[in-house]
Amino acid sequence: QISGVEEPLSLRLRVEGLATVTFPKVRDPSELRSDFNGKLVRFLHADGADIQEGEPYVELEAMKMIMSVRSGVAGKIHHTVGPG
């Protein structure tokens, strides 16, 4: 029997008695995402600014801790949501 669970960043398939296989979701390079949940505190670049791969672009707050999120690719950033 095969069962599957869709997770935020992957699809996990379990083959009963044999194995569990995880397939990561294909990431859209136009979306910059974080591997953890949190509240958007502030943008570190203006809307339309160019950013480089590995450069911090936003700060998130999770459990009263502020964390910078780094871009996975270089490009131009466009704000689609506001802080909060």
N, C-alpha and C positions, 0 to 999 in steps of 0.2 A: 504494500500500500504506500502511496506517495501523498504527502500533505505539504501544503505551502503556506507561508506567512509573509505578507508584505510588510516590511519594516521601513522606517523613514529613509534609509539610505541603501536598502538592498531588498532582495527577495531571497528568503531562506526556504529551501526544499529539503524535506526529510524523507528518505527512503527507508521504510521500516526494516530494522535489522541489518541495514547495510551502511548507510552514511547520511551525513547532513552536508548539504552544499549551499554556499551563499553566493549569490550573483549580485555584484554591486550595480546600482542603477547608473545608467549613462548620465554623466553630468553635462548640462548645457553650459558651454563656456560663456554665454551671455549672462548667466546668473552666478553671483558670488554668494556662496553659502557657508554656513558654519556647521561643524560637527556637534555643537552643543546648543541647547536652548538658552534663551536669555532675552532680556529687554534691550532694545536698541537705545543706547545712551546718547551717542553723537557720531556724526560723520567726521572723518579726519581729512576729507578733501571736498572741495566745492563740486557742485553738480557740473558734469561735463569735463572734469579734470582727467588728465592721463595718469594712470598708475602702472607701476611695474610689477612683474611677478614677484611674490613674496613680500610686497609692501603692505603695511597695515592700512585698512581703509575704513573700518568702523570700530567702535568700542561697544561691547555688550556687557550688561550686568547680569550675573547669575549668582544667587545666594550671597548677595552683598559684596561680590568680588567683581572688579572691572577687568575685562579681558579684551585685548586687541585681536581682531580677525584679519588675517593676511590673505591677499588675493592669490588664487592659484594660477592665474594667467595675467599677462599684461593687456591693457586696454583702456577704454574711456569709461568712466563711472557715471551712471545716471541714477539719481535718487527716485525711487518709486514709492517709498513710504517715509514717514517722518519719525524722528525720535519719539520714544514713548511706546 
